[in-house]
Amino acid sequence: MTVSQGVVQLAIKGSVAWITLNNPAKHNSLPAEGIALFISHLVSLKSRPEVRVLVITGTGDKTFCAGASLSQLSTGDLSGEKFQVLTDQLAAVSIPTICALNGSAYGGGAEIGLCCDFRIGVTGMTLFVPAARIGLCYPLNGIQRYVQRLGVNTAKRLLIATETLVAEELLSLGYLTHLVASDELIQTAEQMADSISKLAPLAVMAMKNICDRVEEGSLCDEEAQMWIDECNASEDLKEGLTAVQERRESTFTGMRCPANDKKSR
């Protein structure tokens, strides 16, 4: 296992990467250097093909993340655009992502969760986006993400009315995909990540890509068919079918067939 230090920590545990926000004294808010570190961790994962799932969580038992540092925003040392670079890169991660919200989420912290495929919340948490309370118009890409993933009515409740939503409502509205007791959070995230990491990575990433592009309205049928064909011609499919016949668990490698590799180049 490899572990980095700082306000945003990266740990690699087998086939699962964990990014932990480590600034609990300031509600895990992200200063400029923390955003840069977060982005660098995301970039580094691109060269780690053994990593099949990314989990994001925070330290402490009160707040998952309060978004960008308000003090640096007020002094001009940090811009909303910089934070948007982070969320855009997180949303574009090719492997499945799980956000394990160890507490409440505010502002950009709520959007970090939205960038992930799965969001596990804890009972007692709340969420609100204070942009309108401080006179800030939320960044364009972020507004689009709220509308696309939660629907326009919920997006307006959060962004325009700045409503505070509690855990059970977040689950019913689809912000949370799972809701557990706080002492079950890490175990639940570990179990989910472990389960997904054992699935066929090419098929998982292809279907994640297709789902995301359907949601965005940007699906290209030819590109989607290329991903489907790649899975159908992969060694993983052969392994999966053989494992079913032999009544054993599959061991997937994410290997493309040589002919398909040559065609992709």
Backbone torsions as a table, in degrees:
resi	resn	phi	psi	omega
1	MET	NA	132.8	176.2
2	THR	-109.7	139.0	-176.6
3	VAL	-134.9	133.8	174.9
4	SER	-101.5	165.8	-179.5
5	GLN	-113.0	170.5	176.5
6	GLY	119.0	-173.7	-178.8
7	VAL	-73.4	-16.6	172.6
8	VAL	-131.2	112.2	-172.8
9	GLN	-104.8	144.5	176.9
10	LEU	-118.6	129.0	175.1
11	ALA	-128.8	134.9	176.5
12	ILE	-108.3	117.8	179.8
13	LYS	-119.6	91.2	-177.3
14	GLY	66.9	-118.3	-178.3
15	SER	-97.8	10.1	-178.6
16	VAL	-121.2	130.3	175.2
17	ALA	-101.7	140.4	177.5
18	TRP	-120.4	123.8	170.8
19	ILE	-108.1	122.3	-175.7
20	THR	-118.2	125.3	175.4
21	LEU	-79.7	121.2	-169.1
22	ASN	-124.5	64.3	178.3
23	ASN	-141.8	53.3	-171.1
24	PRO	-61.9	-28.5	-179.9
25	ALA	-63.0	-23.8	178.8
26	LYS	-119.0	35.0	176.9
27	HIS	57.2	33.1	178.8
28	ASN	55.5	29.1	173.8
29	SER	-68.2	157.6	-173.7
30	LEU	-110.9	112.5	171.4
31	PRO	-76.4	175.4	-177.8
32	ALA	-55.8	-43.3	-178.3
33	GLU	-68.5	-30.9	176.6
34	GLY	-69.2	-39.3	176.6
35	ILE	-63.4	-43.3	179.1
36	ALA	-62.5	-39.4	179.7
37	LEU	-67.6	-41.5	177.6
38	PHE	-58.7	-48.4	-179.5
39	ILE	-61.7	-41.3	-179.6
40	SER	-63.6	-35.5	176.7
41	HIS	-65.4	-42.4	178.3
42	LEU	-61.6	-41.3	178.9
43	VAL	-64.2	-42.0	-177.7
44	SER	-63.5	-29.6	-179.3
45	LEU	-68.5	-20.7	178.8
46	LYS	-65.0	-24.2	179.4
47	SER	-100.3	16.6	178.9
48	ARG	-120.3	77.6	-176.4
49	PRO	-64.0	-17.4	179.3
50	GLU	-73.6	-17.0	179.4
51	VAL	-83.2	122.7	-175.2
52	ARG	-113.3	-13.6	-179.8
53	VAL	-144.2	143.1	175.5
54	LEU	-117.9	128.9	175.1
55	VAL	-113.3	134.2	177.0
56	ILE	-118.7	130.3	179.1
57	THR	-147.9	-174.7	179.7
58	GLY	-136.6	165.1	175.5
59	THR	-92.4	158.6	-177.2
60	GLY	91.1	171.0	-176.9
61	ASP	-120.9	15.0	-179.1
62	LYS	-113.9	-47.4	-172.4
63	THR	-130.4	129.8	171.8
64	PHE	-72.0	-54.4	-179.9
65	CYS	-165.6	136.4	176.7
66	ALA	-100.7	17.9	176.7
67	GLY	80.0	-152.5	-179.6
68	ALA	-71.7	151.1	179.5
69	SER	-62.1	116.4	-179.4
70	LEU	-66.9	-33.3	179.9
71	SER	-64.9	-40.2	178.3
72	GLN	-73.9	-31.3	175.3
73	LEU	-64.7	-39.0	-178.2
74	SER	-71.3	-29.3	-179.9
75	THR	-89.9	-8.3	-177.9
76	GLY	85.6	4.2	178.9
77	ASP	-76.9	-9.0	-179.9
78	LEU	-145.9	139.8	178.7
79	SER	-116.2	153.8	176.6
80	GLY	-61.6	-29.3	179.7
81	GLU	-63.9	-37.2	178.8
82	LYS	-63.4	-41.9	177.8
83	PHE	-64.9	-35.3	180.0
84	GLN	-67.1	-31.7	174.0
85	VAL	-59.2	-42.7	178.9
86	LEU	-62.2	-51.4	-176.4
87	THR	-65.6	-36.4	177.2
88	ASP	-63.6	-41.1	179.2
89	GLN	-68.5	-37.8	177.8
90	LEU	-65.1	-42.6	179.2
91	ALA	-64.4	-25.0	-177.2
92	ALA	-91.4	0.0	179.0
93	VAL	-58.2	132.5	-172.2
94	SER	-78.8	-26.3	179.9
95	ILE	-88.0	160.6	178.7
96	PRO	-60.2	143.3	-178.4
97	THR	-125.3	138.3	179.8
98	ILE	-123.5	127.5	174.5
99	CYS	-103.5	115.5	178.2
100	ALA	-100.1	94.8	-174.7
101	LEU	-79.2	105.2	-176.9
102	ASN	-78.4	0.6	179.4
103	GLY	-175.6	-157.9	-176.2
104	SER	-70.6	157.8	-179.9
105	ALA	-127.6	133.7	-177.8
106	TYR	-130.5	143.2	174.8
107	GLY	55.0	-127.8	-179.1
108	GLY	-62.4	-22.0	176.1
109	GLY	-62.7	-35.4	176.4
110	ALA	-65.6	-36.5	-179.9
111	GLU	-72.0	-33.6	175.1
112	ILE	-55.3	-43.2	176.6
113	GLY	-61.9	-42.8	-179.3
114	LEU	-62.2	-26.0	-179.4
115	CYS	-73.3	-13.4	-176.3
116	CYS	-94.6	159.1	-178.8
117	ASP	-74.8	-34.5	-179.2
118	PHE	-131.9	143.9	-179.6
119	ARG	-131.3	112.8	178.8
120	ILE	-100.9	117.3	-179.8
121	GLY	-105.8	172.4	179.3
122	VAL	-120.0	147.9	178.9
123	THR	-59.4	139.5	179.9
124	GLY	93.8	-10.8	179.5
125	MET	-74.6	157.3	173.4
126	THR	-132.5	169.0	-179.3
127	LEU	-147.3	134.2	169.1
128	PHE	-153.7	157.6	-179.1
129	VAL	-118.3	109.4	-169.8
130	PRO	-89.2	14.0	-173.7
131	ALA	-51.5	-49.9	-177.4
132	ALA	-67.7	-23.2	179.5
133	ARG	-71.9	-23.4	-178.0
134	ILE	-112.7	6.1	176.5
135	GLY	85.3	18.8	-178.2
136	LEU	-102.9	133.4	169.6
137	CYS	-87.7	122.6	-177.4
138	TYR	-60.2	144.8	-178.5
139	PRO	-56.8	149.0	-174.0
140	LEU	-56.6	-50.4	-178.3
141	ASN	-60.2	-35.6	178.8
142	GLY	-67.0	-42.7	177.6
143	ILE	-61.0	-43.6	177.7
144	GLN	-59.2	-40.6	-178.9
145	ARG	-64.5	-42.2	178.3
146	TYR	-61.9	-44.6	-178.4
147	VAL	-66.6	-45.3	-177.6
148	GLN	-64.0	-40.0	-171.8
149	ARG	-94.2	-23.4	-177.8
150	LEU	-118.8	-10.7	-176.3
151	GLY	91.0	155.1	-172.7
152	VAL	-66.9	-34.2	-177.7
153	ASN	-67.1	-45.9	178.2
154	THR	-67.4	-37.9	177.8
155	ALA	-59.5	-41.9	179.6
156	LYS	-68.7	-36.3	177.5
157	ARG	-61.1	-40.0	-177.6
158	LEU	-80.3	-44.5	-172.3
159	LEU	-87.1	-40.2	-175.0
160	ILE	-92.3	-48.6	-178.9
161	ALA	-85.8	-11.0	-178.0
162	THR	48.0	44.4	178.1
163	GLU	-68.2	148.9	172.2
164	THR	-96.9	121.4	-177.7
165	LEU	-106.7	139.5	-179.6
166	VAL	-94.4	169.7	-170.4
167	ALA	-55.4	-48.7	-176.1
168	GLU	-62.8	-37.4	178.5
169	GLU	-71.3	-36.6	177.4
170	LEU	-61.9	-34.7	177.5
171	LEU	-70.7	-44.8	-177.8
172	SER	-67.7	-30.7	-179.9
173	LEU	-83.2	-9.7	177.3
174	GLY	94.2	0.5	174.8
175	TYR	-66.1	-49.7	173.9
176	LEU	-88.3	140.1	172.9
177	THR	-97.1	-21.3	178.4
178	HIS	-144.9	149.7	178.0
179	LEU	-136.0	124.8	-176.5
180	VAL	-136.0	168.6	172.0
181	ALA	-68.2	151.6	-175.0
182	SER	-59.0	-34.1	-178.5
183	ASP	-79.0	-0.9	177.6
184	GLU	-107.1	-3.1	-170.9
185	LEU	-61.4	-56.0	-174.3
186	ILE	-64.4	-41.1	178.7
187	GLN	-62.7	-41.6	178.7
188	THR	-63.3	-44.3	178.9
189	ALA	-63.8	-42.2	179.2
190	GLU	-61.8	-44.0	-179.5
191	GLN	-65.3	-42.3	178.5
192	MET	-64.6	-45.5	-179.4
193	ALA	-63.3	-42.4	179.7
194	ASP	-63.0	-42.2	179.9
195	SER	-63.3	-46.4	-179.3
196	ILE	-66.8	-36.3	-177.3
197	SER	-65.0	-19.5	-179.5
198	LYS	-91.1	-4.4	178.7
199	LEU	-82.0	168.8	-178.6
200	ALA	-68.0	112.4	-172.3
201	PRO	-63.1	-36.8	-179.9
202	LEU	-65.2	-42.9	179.5
203	ALA	-67.2	-41.3	179.7
204	VAL	-61.5	-48.2	-178.1
205	MET	-68.1	-36.0	178.7
206	ALA	-63.3	-45.9	-177.6
207	MET	-71.5	-32.6	173.7
208	LYS	-62.4	-47.2	179.4
209	ASN	-58.6	-45.4	-177.4
210	ILE	-66.4	-45.0	178.3
211	CYS	-58.3	-46.0	-177.7
212	ASP	-63.5	-40.6	-178.1
213	ARG	-73.9	-31.9	173.3
214	VAL	-63.6	-43.8	179.4
215	GLU	-61.6	-39.9	-179.2
216	GLU	-78.4	-14.6	-175.0
217	GLY	74.9	25.3	-176.3
218	SER	-119.4	19.5	-177.1
219	LEU	-68.8	129.3	172.2
220	CYS	-102.5	118.1	-175.2
221	ASP	-59.6	-39.1	-178.4
222	GLU	-65.7	-41.6	179.3
223	GLU	-67.0	-41.4	178.7
224	ALA	-62.8	-40.8	179.5
225	GLN	-65.7	-32.9	176.7
226	MET	-62.7	-43.1	178.1
227	TRP	-64.4	-40.3	179.7
228	ILE	-64.5	-45.6	179.9
229	ASP	-62.5	-37.0	179.1
230	GLU	-62.3	-42.3	177.6
231	CYS	-65.9	-42.3	-177.4
232	ASN	-67.4	-22.7	179.8
233	ALA	-102.0	9.3	-173.3
234	SER	-86.2	160.3	173.4
235	GLU	-66.3	-27.6	180.0
236	ASP	-62.7	-40.2	179.2
237	LEU	-64.0	-42.6	177.4
238	LYS	-59.7	-44.2	-179.8
239	GLU	-64.5	-42.2	-179.1
240	GLY	-63.2	-44.1	179.6
241	LEU	-67.0	-39.7	178.3
242	THR	-64.7	-41.7	-179.6
243	ALA	-62.6	-38.6	177.6
244	VAL	-62.0	-45.1	-179.2
245	GLN	-64.6	-35.9	-177.7
246	GLU	-91.2	1.6	177.3
247	ARG	54.3	53.5	177.9
248	ARG	-139.2	169.8	176.9
249	GLU	-75.9	144.5	179.4
250	SER	-77.8	149.3	172.7
251	THR	-120.3	99.6	-174.4
252	PHE	-92.4	141.0	-178.7
253	THR	-112.8	-14.7	-175.5
254	GLY	75.7	19.5	-177.7
255	MET	-81.8	130.1	172.9
256	ARG	-86.5	154.4	177.6
257	CYS	-72.0	148.4	-176.6
258	PRO	-55.0	-39.1	-178.4
259	ALA	-64.2	-38.7	-180.0
260	ASN	-70.7	-35.6	176.2
261	ASP	-61.8	-43.7	-179.3
262	LYS	-65.1	-38.3	-179.8
263	LYS	-67.2	-38.7	-178.4
264	SER	-68.0	-26.1	177.8
265	ARG	-79.0	NA	NA
